[in-house]
Amino acid sequence: MKINHKKGHAPSRIEGFSLVEMVVYIAILVGMLVIVIQVVFSVTRSSQAVRSARNIETSAISALERMGRELRQAESIDTVASTPSLLSLDGEDDAGTTYSREFYLLGGRLRLRENGVDAGALTHASTTVTNLVFTRFYATSTEGVRIEMTLESGTSTAYRTETFYSSILLR
Protein backbone atom coordinates (compact mmCIF):
# COMPACT_ATOMS: atom_id res chain seq x y z
CA MET A 1 0.00 0.00 0.00
CA LYS A 2 1.45 3.37 -0.95
CA ILE A 3 0.99 6.32 1.35
CA ASN A 4 1.34 9.86 0.09
CA HIS A 5 3.11 12.24 2.42
CA LYS A 6 2.57 15.93 2.39
CA LYS A 7 5.43 18.20 2.99
CA GLY A 8 5.84 19.07 6.63
CA HIS A 9 3.79 16.14 7.90
CA ALA A 10 5.19 13.07 9.55
CA PRO A 11 4.39 9.86 7.74
CA SER A 12 1.40 8.06 9.28
CA ARG A 13 1.85 4.47 10.23
CA ILE A 14 -0.76 1.89 9.24
CA GLU A 15 -1.12 -0.96 11.67
CA GLY A 16 -3.06 -4.18 11.19
CA PHE A 17 -3.02 -7.89 11.63
CA SER A 18 -0.60 -10.08 9.83
CA LEU A 19 -1.83 -13.09 7.88
CA VAL A 20 -0.50 -15.49 10.51
CA GLU A 21 -2.38 -13.66 13.27
CA MET A 22 -5.61 -13.77 11.28
CA VAL A 23 -5.26 -17.52 10.69
CA VAL A 24 -4.65 -18.11 14.42
CA TYR A 25 -7.68 -16.01 15.41
CA ILE A 26 -9.91 -17.75 12.87
CA ALA A 27 -8.73 -21.18 14.08
CA ILE A 28 -9.52 -20.23 17.70
CA LEU A 29 -12.98 -18.97 16.72
CA VAL A 30 -13.71 -22.12 14.68
CA GLY A 31 -12.64 -24.30 17.62
CA MET A 32 -14.92 -22.40 19.99
CA LEU A 33 -17.79 -22.63 17.51
CA VAL A 34 -17.34 -26.41 17.21
CA ILE A 35 -17.47 -26.77 20.99
CA VAL A 36 -20.63 -24.64 21.24
CA ILE A 37 -22.35 -26.65 18.48
CA GLN A 38 -21.47 -29.94 20.20
CA VAL A 39 -22.91 -28.67 23.48
CA VAL A 40 -26.13 -27.58 21.75
CA PHE A 41 -26.52 -30.99 20.06
CA SER A 42 -25.81 -32.77 23.35
CA VAL A 43 -28.43 -30.73 25.19
CA THR A 44 -30.95 -31.38 22.40
CA ARG A 45 -30.34 -35.15 22.51
CA SER A 46 -30.64 -35.17 26.29
CA SER A 47 -33.87 -33.20 26.11
CA GLN A 48 -35.32 -35.65 23.57
CA ALA A 49 -34.32 -38.63 25.73
CA VAL A 50 -35.94 -37.09 28.80
CA ARG A 51 -39.09 -36.27 26.81
CA SER A 52 -39.28 -39.86 25.51
CA ALA A 53 -38.86 -41.31 29.00
CA ARG A 54 -41.47 -38.93 30.40
CA ASN A 55 -43.98 -39.82 27.66
CA ILE A 56 -43.48 -43.54 28.29
CA GLU A 57 -43.78 -43.26 32.05
CA THR A 58 -46.80 -40.94 31.92
CA SER A 59 -48.59 -43.25 29.49
CA ALA A 60 -47.77 -46.35 31.53
CA ILE A 61 -48.86 -44.83 34.83
CA SER A 62 -52.15 -43.44 33.54
CA ALA A 63 -53.04 -46.60 31.57
CA LEU A 64 -52.16 -49.03 34.36
CA GLU A 65 -53.97 -46.93 36.98
CA ARG A 66 -57.11 -46.76 34.85
CA MET A 67 -57.06 -50.50 34.10
CA GLY A 68 -56.44 -51.25 37.77
CA ARG A 69 -59.33 -49.05 38.91
CA GLU A 70 -61.70 -50.60 36.38
CA LEU A 71 -60.62 -54.14 37.27
CA ARG A 72 -61.15 -53.56 41.00
CA GLN A 73 -64.64 -52.12 40.36
CA ALA A 74 -65.69 -54.82 37.87
CA GLU A 75 -67.99 -57.67 38.82
CA SER A 76 -66.33 -60.12 36.45
CA ILE A 77 -64.12 -60.65 33.44
CA ASP A 78 -66.03 -61.48 30.26
CA THR A 79 -64.15 -64.63 29.29
CA VAL A 80 -65.99 -65.00 25.99
CA ALA A 81 -65.03 -61.54 24.68
CA SER A 82 -61.57 -61.38 26.31
CA THR A 83 -58.46 -62.44 24.43
CA PRO A 84 -54.77 -62.12 25.30
CA SER A 85 -54.79 -58.64 23.72
CA LEU A 86 -58.32 -57.52 24.69
CA LEU A 87 -59.70 -57.33 28.23
CA SER A 88 -63.47 -57.16 28.59
CA LEU A 89 -64.97 -56.37 32.00
CA ASP A 90 -68.58 -56.47 33.17
CA GLY A 91 -69.86 -54.53 36.14
CA GLU A 92 -72.58 -52.50 37.74
CA ASP A 93 -72.32 -48.83 38.69
CA ASP A 94 -73.68 -47.22 41.89
CA ALA A 95 -77.09 -46.65 40.27
CA GLY A 96 -77.41 -50.36 39.45
CA THR A 97 -76.83 -49.94 35.70
CA THR A 98 -74.78 -52.70 34.11
CA TYR A 99 -71.82 -51.75 31.95
CA SER A 100 -69.07 -53.30 29.92
CA ARG A 101 -65.57 -51.91 29.46
CA GLU A 102 -62.96 -53.16 27.03
CA PHE A 103 -59.27 -52.35 26.92
CA TYR A 104 -57.68 -53.06 23.55
CA LEU A 105 -54.84 -52.12 21.24
CA LEU A 106 -55.55 -50.20 18.03
CA GLY A 107 -52.95 -48.48 15.86
CA GLY A 108 -50.29 -48.67 18.56
CA ARG A 109 -52.50 -46.98 21.16
CA LEU A 110 -54.19 -48.50 24.19
CA ARG A 111 -57.88 -47.65 23.94
CA LEU A 112 -60.97 -47.95 26.13
CA ARG A 113 -64.43 -48.84 24.88
CA GLU A 114 -67.38 -48.31 27.26
CA ASN A 115 -70.66 -50.06 26.45
CA GLY A 116 -69.55 -50.48 22.84
CA VAL A 117 -68.59 -46.80 22.39
CA ASP A 118 -64.94 -45.79 21.98
CA ALA A 119 -63.97 -43.62 24.95
CA GLY A 120 -60.54 -42.74 23.57
CA ALA A 121 -56.88 -43.53 23.95
CA LEU A 122 -55.23 -44.09 27.32
CA THR A 123 -51.67 -43.58 26.08
CA HIS A 124 -49.84 -40.46 24.93
CA ALA A 125 -49.97 -39.68 21.20
CA SER A 126 -46.18 -39.86 20.83
CA THR A 127 -46.00 -43.23 22.61
CA THR A 128 -46.56 -46.52 20.79
CA VAL A 129 -47.76 -49.68 22.52
CA THR A 130 -45.97 -52.57 20.82
CA ASN A 131 -47.05 -55.36 23.14
CA LEU A 132 -50.18 -55.77 25.26
CA VAL A 133 -50.95 -59.08 26.95
CA PHE A 134 -53.69 -59.78 29.49
CA THR A 135 -53.29 -63.05 31.40
CA ARG A 136 -56.10 -64.15 33.66
CA PHE A 137 -55.16 -65.90 36.92
CA TYR A 138 -56.98 -67.30 39.90
CA ALA A 139 -56.17 -66.78 43.56
CA THR A 140 -57.72 -68.77 46.42
CA SER A 141 -61.01 -66.89 46.52
CA THR A 142 -60.81 -64.42 43.66
CA GLU A 143 -59.50 -63.88 40.17
CA GLY A 144 -57.20 -61.32 38.68
CA VAL A 145 -55.37 -60.18 35.60
CA ARG A 146 -51.66 -59.84 34.92
CA ILE A 147 -50.91 -57.05 32.45
CA GLU A 148 -47.78 -56.87 30.33
CA MET A 149 -47.36 -53.74 28.24
CA THR A 150 -44.38 -52.58 26.17
CA LEU A 151 -44.19 -48.90 25.23
CA GLU A 152 -41.89 -47.10 22.79
CA SER A 153 -41.26 -43.42 22.22
CA GLY A 154 -38.72 -41.10 20.65
CA THR A 155 -36.73 -40.62 17.51
CA SER A 156 -33.69 -42.43 16.20
CA THR A 157 -31.35 -40.34 18.37
CA ALA A 158 -33.44 -40.60 21.56
CA TYR A 159 -35.41 -43.84 21.21
CA ARG A 160 -36.63 -45.64 24.32
CA THR A 161 -38.59 -48.81 24.95
CA GLU A 162 -39.80 -50.12 28.30
CA THR A 163 -41.95 -53.02 29.44
CA PHE A 164 -44.33 -52.65 32.38
CA TYR A 165 -46.05 -55.36 34.41
CA SER A 166 -48.97 -55.18 36.81
CA SER A 167 -51.13 -57.75 38.57
CA ILE A 168 -54.59 -56.70 39.71
CA LEU A 169 -57.20 -58.65 41.67
CA LEU A 170 -60.93 -58.20 41.23
CA ARG A 171 -62.70 -57.35 44.48
mmCIF file of the C-alpha atoms, coordinates in Angstrom:
data_MODEL
# 
_entry.id   MODEL 
# 
loop_
_atom_site.group_PDB 
_atom_site.id 
_atom_site.type_symbol 
_atom_site.label_atom_id 
_atom_site.label_alt_id 
_atom_site.label_comp_id 
_atom_site.label_asym_id 
_atom_site.label_entity_id 
_atom_site.label_seq_id 
_atom_site.pdbx_PDB_ins_code 
_atom_site.Cartn_x 
_atom_site.Cartn_y 
_atom_site.Cartn_z 
_atom_site.occupancy 
_atom_site.B_iso_or_equiv 
_atom_site.pdbx_formal_charge 
_atom_site.auth_seq_id 
_atom_site.auth_comp_id 
_atom_site.auth_asym_id 
_atom_site.auth_atom_id 
_atom_site.pdbx_PDB_model_num 
ATOM 1   C CA . MET A 1 1   ? 0.000   0.000   0.000  1.00 0.00 ? 1   MET A CA 1 
ATOM 2   C CA . LYS A 1 2   ? 1.454   3.373   -0.949 1.00 0.00 ? 2   LYS A CA 1 
ATOM 3   C CA . ILE A 1 3   ? 0.988   6.319   1.353  1.00 0.00 ? 3   ILE A CA 1 
ATOM 4   C CA . ASN A 1 4   ? 1.342   9.858   0.091  1.00 0.00 ? 4   ASN A CA 1 
ATOM 5   C CA . HIS A 1 5   ? 3.106   12.236  2.419  1.00 0.00 ? 5   HIS A CA 1 
ATOM 6   C CA . LYS A 1 6   ? 2.570   15.926  2.388  1.00 0.00 ? 6   LYS A CA 1 
ATOM 7   C CA . LYS A 1 7   ? 5.431   18.199  2.988  1.00 0.00 ? 7   LYS A CA 1 
ATOM 8   C CA . GLY A 1 8   ? 5.838   19.066  6.629  1.00 0.00 ? 8   GLY A CA 1 
ATOM 9   C CA . HIS A 1 9   ? 3.791   16.144  7.905  1.00 0.00 ? 9   HIS A CA 1 
ATOM 10  C CA . ALA A 1 10  ? 5.193   13.072  9.550  1.00 0.00 ? 10  ALA A CA 1 
ATOM 11  C CA . PRO A 1 11  ? 4.388   9.858   7.737  1.00 0.00 ? 11  PRO A CA 1 
ATOM 12  C CA . SER A 1 12  ? 1.395   8.060   9.282  1.00 0.00 ? 12  SER A CA 1 
ATOM 13  C CA . ARG A 1 13  ? 1.845   4.467   10.229 1.00 0.00 ? 13  ARG A CA 1 
ATOM 14  C CA . ILE A 1 14  ? -0.765  1.894   9.237  1.00 0.00 ? 14  ILE A CA 1 
ATOM 15  C CA . GLU A 1 15  ? -1.122  -0.955  11.669 1.00 0.00 ? 15  GLU A CA 1 
ATOM 16  C CA . GLY A 1 16  ? -3.057  -4.179  11.187 1.00 0.00 ? 16  GLY A CA 1 
ATOM 17  C CA . PHE A 1 17  ? -3.025  -7.890  11.625 1.00 0.00 ? 17  PHE A CA 1 
ATOM 18  C CA . SER A 1 18  ? -0.595  -10.085 9.827  1.00 0.00 ? 18  SER A CA 1 
ATOM 19  C CA . LEU A 1 19  ? -1.827  -13.089 7.878  1.00 0.00 ? 19  LEU A CA 1 
ATOM 20  C CA . VAL A 1 20  ? -0.504  -15.487 10.515 1.00 0.00 ? 20  VAL A CA 1 
ATOM 21  C CA . GLU A 1 21  ? -2.377  -13.655 13.272 1.00 0.00 ? 21  GLU A CA 1 
ATOM 22  C CA . MET A 1 22  ? -5.611  -13.772 11.275 1.00 0.00 ? 22  MET A CA 1 
ATOM 23  C CA . VAL A 1 23  ? -5.258  -17.517 10.688 1.00 0.00 ? 23  VAL A CA 1 
ATOM 24  C CA . VAL A 1 24  ? -4.653  -18.113 14.417 1.00 0.00 ? 24  VAL A CA 1 
ATOM 25  C CA . TYR A 1 25  ? -7.682  -16.011 15.406 1.00 0.00 ? 25  TYR A CA 1 
ATOM 26  C CA . ILE A 1 26  ? -9.913  -17.754 12.873 1.00 0.00 ? 26  ILE A CA 1 
ATOM 27  C CA . ALA A 1 27  ? -8.727  -21.177 14.082 1.00 0.00 ? 27  ALA A CA 1 
ATOM 28  C CA . ILE A 1 28  ? -9.522  -20.230 17.701 1.00 0.00 ? 28  ILE A CA 1 
ATOM 29  C CA . LEU A 1 29  ? -12.981 -18.974 16.715 1.00 0.00 ? 29  LEU A CA 1 
ATOM 30  C CA . VAL A 1 30  ? -13.709 -22.121 14.678 1.00 0.00 ? 30  VAL A CA 1 
ATOM 31  C CA . GLY A 1 31  ? -12.641 -24.301 17.625 1.00 0.00 ? 31  GLY A CA 1 
ATOM 32  C CA . MET A 1 32  ? -14.923 -22.398 19.992 1.00 0.00 ? 32  MET A CA 1 
ATOM 33  C CA . LEU A 1 33  ? -17.789 -22.634 17.506 1.00 0.00 ? 33  LEU A CA 1 
ATOM 34  C CA . VAL A 1 34  ? -17.344 -26.415 17.206 1.00 0.00 ? 34  VAL A CA 1 
ATOM 35  C CA . ILE A 1 35  ? -17.468 -26.774 20.992 1.00 0.00 ? 35  ILE A CA 1 
ATOM 36  C CA . VAL A 1 36  ? -20.629 -24.642 21.238 1.00 0.00 ? 36  VAL A CA 1 
ATOM 37  C CA . ILE A 1 37  ? -22.354 -26.649 18.478 1.00 0.00 ? 37  ILE A CA 1 
ATOM 38  C CA . GLN A 1 38  ? -21.465 -29.937 20.200 1.00 0.00 ? 38  GLN A CA 1 
ATOM 39  C CA . VAL A 1 39  ? -22.911 -28.669 23.480 1.00 0.00 ? 39  VAL A CA 1 
ATOM 40  C CA . VAL A 1 40  ? -26.132 -27.581 21.750 1.00 0.00 ? 40  VAL A CA 1 
ATOM 41  C CA . PHE A 1 41  ? -26.523 -30.991 20.060 1.00 0.00 ? 41  PHE A CA 1 
ATOM 42  C CA . SER A 1 42  ? -25.809 -32.773 23.348 1.00 0.00 ? 42  SER A CA 1 
ATOM 43  C CA . VAL A 1 43  ? -28.427 -30.733 25.186 1.00 0.00 ? 43  VAL A CA 1 
ATOM 44  C CA . THR A 1 44  ? -30.953 -31.378 22.398 1.00 0.00 ? 44  THR A CA 1 
ATOM 45  C CA . ARG A 1 45  ? -30.343 -35.150 22.507 1.00 0.00 ? 45  ARG A CA 1 
ATOM 46  C CA . SER A 1 46  ? -30.643 -35.169 26.289 1.00 0.00 ? 46  SER A CA 1 
ATOM 47  C CA . SER A 1 47  ? -33.869 -33.197 26.107 1.00 0.00 ? 47  SER A CA 1 
ATOM 48  C CA . GLN A 1 48  ? -35.322 -35.646 23.566 1.00 0.00 ? 48  GLN A CA 1 
ATOM 49  C CA . ALA A 1 49  ? -34.316 -38.626 25.730 1.00 0.00 ? 49  ALA A CA 1 
ATOM 50  C CA . VAL A 1 50  ? -35.938 -37.086 28.800 1.00 0.00 ? 50  VAL A CA 1 
ATOM 51  C CA . ARG A 1 51  ? -39.089 -36.270 26.813 1.00 0.00 ? 51  ARG A CA 1 
ATOM 52  C CA . SER A 1 52  ? -39.282 -39.861 25.513 1.00 0.00 ? 52  SER A CA 1 
ATOM 53  C CA . ALA A 1 53  ? -38.860 -41.311 28.997 1.00 0.00 ? 53  ALA A CA 1 
ATOM 54  C CA . ARG A 1 54  ? -41.469 -38.929 30.400 1.00 0.00 ? 54  ARG A CA 1 
ATOM 55  C CA . ASN A 1 55  ? -43.976 -39.822 27.660 1.00 0.00 ? 55  ASN A CA 1 
ATOM 56  C CA . ILE A 1 56  ? -43.484 -43.537 28.289 1.00 0.00 ? 56  ILE A CA 1 
ATOM 57  C CA . GLU A 1 57  ? -43.785 -43.256 32.055 1.00 0.00 ? 57  GLU A CA 1 
ATOM 58  C CA . THR A 1 58  ? -46.800 -40.944 31.919 1.00 0.00 ? 58  THR A CA 1 
ATOM 59  C CA . SER A 1 59  ? -48.586 -43.254 29.487 1.00 0.00 ? 59  SER A CA 1 
ATOM 60  C CA . ALA A 1 60  ? -47.774 -46.350 31.534 1.00 0.00 ? 60  ALA A CA 1 
ATOM 61  C CA . ILE A 1 61  ? -48.856 -44.832 34.831 1.00 0.00 ? 61  ILE A CA 1 
ATOM 62  C CA . SER A 1 62  ? -52.150 -43.440 33.542 1.00 0.00 ? 62  SER A CA 1 
ATOM 63  C CA . ALA A 1 63  ? -53.035 -46.597 31.572 1.00 0.00 ? 63  ALA A CA 1 
ATOM 64  C CA . LEU A 1 64  ? -52.158 -49.033 34.365 1.00 0.00 ? 64  LEU A CA 1 
ATOM 65  C CA . GLU A 1 65  ? -53.965 -46.930 36.976 1.00 0.00 ? 65  GLU A CA 1 
ATOM 66  C CA . ARG A 1 66  ? -57.114 -46.762 34.851 1.00 0.00 ? 66  ARG A CA 1 
ATOM 67  C CA . MET A 1 67  ? -57.061 -50.501 34.100 1.00 0.00 ? 67  MET A CA 1 
ATOM 68  C CA . GLY A 1 68  ? -56.436 -51.253 37.771 1.00 0.00 ? 68  GLY A CA 1 
ATOM 69  C CA . ARG A 1 69  ? -59.328 -49.055 38.909 1.00 0.00 ? 69  ARG A CA 1 
ATOM 70  C CA . GLU A 1 70  ? -61.703 -50.595 36.377 1.00 0.00 ? 70  GLU A CA 1 
ATOM 71  C CA . LEU A 1 71  ? -60.620 -54.139 37.272 1.00 0.00 ? 71  LEU A CA 1 
ATOM 72  C CA . ARG A 1 72  ? -61.153 -53.556 40.996 1.00 0.00 ? 72  ARG A CA 1 
ATOM 73  C CA . GLN A 1 73  ? -64.641 -52.124 40.362 1.00 0.00 ? 73  GLN A CA 1 
ATOM 74  C CA . ALA A 1 74  ? -65.689 -54.819 37.870 1.00 0.00 ? 74  ALA A CA 1 
ATOM 75  C CA . GLU A 1 75  ? -67.995 -57.670 38.820 1.00 0.00 ? 75  GLU A CA 1 
ATOM 76  C CA . SER A 1 76  ? -66.331 -60.121 36.446 1.00 0.00 ? 76  SER A CA 1 
ATOM 77  C CA . ILE A 1 77  ? -64.118 -60.653 33.439 1.00 0.00 ? 77  ILE A CA 1 
ATOM 78  C CA . ASP A 1 78  ? -66.026 -61.480 30.265 1.00 0.00 ? 78  ASP A CA 1 
ATOM 79  C CA . THR A 1 79  ? -64.147 -64.630 29.293 1.00 0.00 ? 79  THR A CA 1 
ATOM 80  C CA . VAL A 1 80  ? -65.994 -64.995 25.995 1.00 0.00 ? 80  VAL A CA 1 
ATOM 81  C CA . ALA A 1 81  ? -65.031 -61.544 24.684 1.00 0.00 ? 81  ALA A CA 1 
ATOM 82  C CA . SER A 1 82  ? -61.573 -61.377 26.305 1.00 0.00 ? 82  SER A CA 1 
ATOM 83  C CA . THR A 1 83  ? -58.459 -62.444 24.427 1.00 0.00 ? 83  THR A CA 1 
ATOM 84  C CA . PRO A 1 84  ? -54.768 -62.115 25.304 1.00 0.00 ? 84  PRO A CA 1 
ATOM 85  C CA . SER A 1 85  ? -54.793 -58.639 23.717 1.00 0.00 ? 85  SER A CA 1 
ATOM 86  C CA . LEU A 1 86  ? -58.324 -57.525 24.692 1.00 0.00 ? 86  LEU A CA 1 
ATOM 87  C CA . LEU A 1 87  ? -59.701 -57.329 28.230 1.00 0.00 ? 87  LEU A CA 1 
ATOM 88  C CA . SER A 1 88  ? -63.472 -57.162 28.594 1.00 0.00 ? 88  SER A CA 1 
ATOM 89  C CA . LEU A 1 89  ? -64.970 -56.370 31.999 1.00 0.00 ? 89  LEU A CA 1 
ATOM 90  C CA . ASP A 1 90  ? -68.579 -56.472 33.174 1.00 0.00 ? 90  ASP A CA 1 
ATOM 91  C CA . GLY A 1 91  ? -69.855 -54.535 36.139 1.00 0.00 ? 91  GLY A CA 1 
ATOM 92  C CA . GLU A 1 92  ? -72.579 -52.497 37.736 1.00 0.00 ? 92  GLU A CA 1 
ATOM 93  C CA . ASP A 1 93  ? -72.324 -48.834 38.691 1.00 0.00 ? 93  ASP A CA 1 
ATOM 94  C CA . ASP A 1 94  ? -73.685 -47.224 41.888 1.00 0.00 ? 94  ASP A CA 1 
ATOM 95  C CA . ALA A 1 95  ? -77.094 -46.649 40.268 1.00 0.00 ? 95  ALA A CA 1 
ATOM 96  C CA . GLY A 1 96  ? -77.414 -50.362 39.445 1.00 0.00 ? 96  GLY A CA 1 
ATOM 97  C CA . THR A 1 97  ? -76.829 -49.936 35.698 1.00 0.00 ? 97  THR A CA 1 
ATOM 98  C CA . THR A 1 98  ? -74.775 -52.696 34.107 1.00 0.00 ? 98  THR A CA 1 
ATOM 99  C CA . TYR A 1 99  ? -71.822 -51.751 31.952 1.00 0.00 ? 99  TYR A CA 1 
ATOM 100 C CA . SER A 1 100 ? -69.066 -53.303 29.921 1.00 0.00 ? 100 SER A CA 1 
ATOM 101 C CA . ARG A 1 101 ? -65.567 -51.909 29.461 1.00 0.00 ? 101 ARG A CA 1 
ATOM 102 C CA . GLU A 1 102 ? -62.955 -53.156 27.034 1.00 0.00 ? 102 GLU A CA 1 
ATOM 103 C CA . PHE A 1 103 ? -59.266 -52.351 26.919 1.00 0.00 ? 103 PHE A CA 1 
ATOM 104 C CA . TYR A 1 104 ? -57.682 -53.062 23.554 1.00 0.00 ? 104 TYR A CA 1 
ATOM 105 C CA . LEU A 1 105 ? -54.844 -52.119 21.245 1.00 0.00 ? 105 LEU A CA 1 
ATOM 106 C CA . LEU A 1 106 ? -55.548 -50.196 18.032 1.00 0.00 ? 106 LEU A CA 1 
ATOM 107 C CA . GLY A 1 107 ? -52.946 -48.481 15.864 1.00 0.00 ? 107 GLY A CA 1 
ATOM 108 C CA . GLY A 1 108 ? -50.288 -48.667 18.556 1.00 0.00 ? 108 GLY A CA 1 
ATOM 109 C CA . ARG A 1 109 ? -52.496 -46.979 21.160 1.00 0.00 ? 109 ARG A CA 1 
ATOM 110 C CA . LEU A 1 110 ? -54.192 -48.497 24.191 1.00 0.00 ? 110 LEU A CA 1 
ATOM 111 C CA . ARG A 1 111 ? -57.878 -47.646 23.943 1.00 0.00 ? 111 ARG A CA 1 
ATOM 112 C CA . LEU A 1 112 ? -60.966 -47.947 26.132 1.00 0.00 ? 112 LEU A CA 1 
ATOM 113 C CA . ARG A 1 113 ? -64.434 -48.841 24.882 1.00 0.00 ? 113 ARG A CA 1 
ATOM 114 C CA . GLU A 1 114 ? -67.377 -48.310 27.260 1.00 0.00 ? 114 GLU A CA 1 
ATOM 115 C CA . ASN A 1 115 ? -70.660 -50.063 26.449 1.00 0.00 ? 115 ASN A CA 1 
ATOM 116 C CA . GLY A 1 116 ? -69.546 -50.481 22.841 1.00 0.00 ? 116 GLY A CA 1 
ATOM 117 C CA . VAL A 1 117 ? -68.592 -46.803 22.391 1.00 0.00 ? 117 VAL A CA 1 
ATOM 118 C CA . ASP A 1 118 ? -64.944 -45.794 21.981 1.00 0.00 ? 118 ASP A CA 1 
ATOM 119 C CA . ALA A 1 119 ? -63.974 -43.618 24.954 1.00 0.00 ? 119 ALA A CA 1 
ATOM 120 C CA . GLY A 1 120 ? -60.542 -42.737 23.573 1.00 0.00 ? 120 GLY A CA 1 
ATOM 121 C CA . ALA A 1 121 ? -56.882 -43.529 23.955 1.00 0.00 ? 121 ALA A CA 1 
ATOM 122 C CA . LEU A 1 122 ? -55.233 -44.086 27.317 1.00 0.00 ? 122 LEU A CA 1 
ATOM 123 C CA . THR A 1 123 ? -51.671 -43.578 26.084 1.00 0.00 ? 123 THR A CA 1 
ATOM 124 C CA . HIS A 1 124 ? -49.839 -40.462 24.929 1.00 0.00 ? 124 HIS A CA 1 
ATOM 125 C CA . ALA A 1 125 ? -49.971 -39.675 21.196 1.00 0.00 ? 125 ALA A CA 1 
ATOM 126 C CA . SER A 1 126 ? -46.182 -39.857 20.828 1.00 0.00 ? 126 SER A CA 1 
ATOM 127 C CA . THR A 1 127 ? -45.995 -43.228 22.614 1.00 0.00 ? 127 THR A CA 1 
ATOM 128 C CA . THR A 1 128 ? -46.564 -46.522 20.786 1.00 0.00 ? 128 THR A CA 1 
ATOM 129 C CA . VAL A 1 129 ? -47.761 -49.680 22.519 1.00 0.00 ? 129 VAL A CA 1 
ATOM 130 C CA . THR A 1 130 ? -45.966 -52.569 20.818 1.00 0.00 ? 130 THR A CA 1 
ATOM 131 C CA . ASN A 1 131 ? -47.053 -55.355 23.138 1.00 0.00 ? 131 ASN A CA 1 
ATOM 132 C CA . LEU A 1 132 ? -50.178 -55.768 25.256 1.00 0.00 ? 132 LEU A CA 1 
ATOM 133 C CA . VAL A 1 133 ? -50.948 -59.076 26.952 1.00 0.00 ? 133 VAL A CA 1 
ATOM 134 C CA . PHE A 1 134 ? -53.693 -59.782 29.493 1.00 0.00 ? 134 PHE A CA 1 
ATOM 135 C CA . THR A 1 135 ? -53.288 -63.050 31.397 1.00 0.00 ? 135 THR A CA 1 
ATOM 136 C CA . ARG A 1 136 ? -56.102 -64.154 33.664 1.00 0.00 ? 136 ARG A CA 1 
ATOM 137 C CA . PHE A 1 137 ? -55.156 -65.901 36.916 1.00 0.00 ? 137 PHE A CA 1 
ATOM 138 C CA . TYR A 1 138 ? -56.985 -67.299 39.904 1.00 0.00 ? 138 TYR A CA 1 
ATOM 139 C CA . ALA A 1 139 ? -56.166 -66.780 43.561 1.00 0.00 ? 139 ALA A CA 1 
ATOM 140 C CA . THR A 1 140 ? -57.716 -68.766 46.420 1.00 0.00 ? 140 THR A CA 1 
ATOM 141 C CA . SER A 1 141 ? -61.010 -66.885 46.524 1.00 0.00 ? 141 SER A CA 1 
ATOM 142 C CA . THR A 1 142 ? -60.808 -64.423 43.659 1.00 0.00 ? 142 THR A CA 1 
ATOM 143 C CA . GLU A 1 143 ? -59.498 -63.883 40.174 1.00 0.00 ? 143 GLU A CA 1 
ATOM 144 C CA . GLY A 1 144 ? -57.196 -61.319 38.682 1.00 0.00 ? 144 GLY A CA 1 
ATOM 145 C CA . VAL A 1 145 ? -55.369 -60.183 35.596 1.00 0.00 ? 145 VAL A CA 1 
ATOM 146 C CA . ARG A 1 146 ? -51.665 -59.838 34.924 1.00 0.00 ? 146 ARG A CA 1 
ATOM 147 C CA . ILE A 1 147 ? -50.914 -57.048 32.450 1.00 0.00 ? 147 ILE A CA 1 
ATOM 148 C CA . GLU A 1 148 ? -47.776 -56.874 30.327 1.00 0.00 ? 148 GLU A CA 1 
ATOM 149 C CA . MET A 1 149 ? -47.363 -53.736 28.243 1.00 0.00 ? 149 MET A CA 1 
ATOM 150 C CA . THR A 1 150 ? -44.379 -52.576 26.173 1.00 0.00 ? 150 THR A CA 1 
ATOM 151 C CA . LEU A 1 151 ? -44.189 -48.902 25.230 1.00 0.00 ? 151 LEU A CA 1 
ATOM 152 C CA . GLU A 1 152 ? -41.886 -47.104 22.785 1.00 0.00 ? 152 GLU A CA 1 
ATOM 153 C CA . SER A 1 153 ? -41.265 -43.424 22.224 1.00 0.00 ? 153 SER A CA 1 
ATOM 154 C CA . GLY A 1 154 ? -38.724 -41.102 20.652 1.00 0.00 ? 154 GLY A CA 1 
ATOM 155 C CA . THR A 1 155 ? -36.725 -40.625 17.508 1.00 0.00 ? 155 THR A CA 1 
ATOM 156 C CA . SER A 1 156 ? -33.686 -42.426 16.198 1.00 0.00 ? 156 SER A CA 1 
ATOM 157 C CA . THR A 1 157 ? -31.351 -40.339 18.371 1.00 0.00 ? 157 THR A CA 1 
ATOM 158 C CA . ALA A 1 158 ? -33.442 -40.605 21.558 1.00 0.00 ? 158 ALA A CA 1 
ATOM 159 C CA . TYR A 1 159 ? -35.414 -43.836 21.206 1.00 0.00 ? 159 TYR A CA 1 
ATOM 160 C CA . ARG A 1 160 ? -36.633 -45.643 24.320 1.00 0.00 ? 160 ARG A CA 1 
ATOM 161 C CA . THR A 1 161 ? -38.593 -48.808 24.945 1.00 0.00 ? 161 THR A CA 1 
ATOM 162 C CA . GLU A 1 162 ? -39.796 -50.119 28.296 1.00 0.00 ? 162 GLU A CA 1 
ATOM 163 C CA . THR A 1 163 ? -41.948 -53.023 29.444 1.00 0.00 ? 163 THR A CA 1 
ATOM 164 C CA . PHE A 1 164 ? -44.325 -52.652 32.385 1.00 0.00 ? 164 PHE A CA 1 
ATOM 165 C CA . TYR A 1 165 ? -46.049 -55.359 34.415 1.00 0.00 ? 165 TYR A CA 1 
ATOM 166 C CA . SER A 1 166 ? -48.965 -55.182 36.806 1.00 0.00 ? 166 SER A CA 1 
ATOM 167 C CA . SER A 1 167 ? -51.133 -57.748 38.568 1.00 0.00 ? 167 SER A CA 1 
ATOM 168 C CA . ILE A 1 168 ? -54.588 -56.700 39.708 1.00 0.00 ? 168 ILE A CA 1 
ATOM 169 C CA . LEU A 1 169 ? -57.197 -58.651 41.669 1.00 0.00 ? 169 LEU A CA 1 
ATOM 170 C CA . LEU A 1 170 ? -60.929 -58.202 41.226 1.00 0.00 ? 170 LEU A CA 1 
ATOM 171 C CA . ARG A 1 171 ? -62.696 -57.346 44.480 1.00 0.00 ? 171 ARG A CA 1 
# 
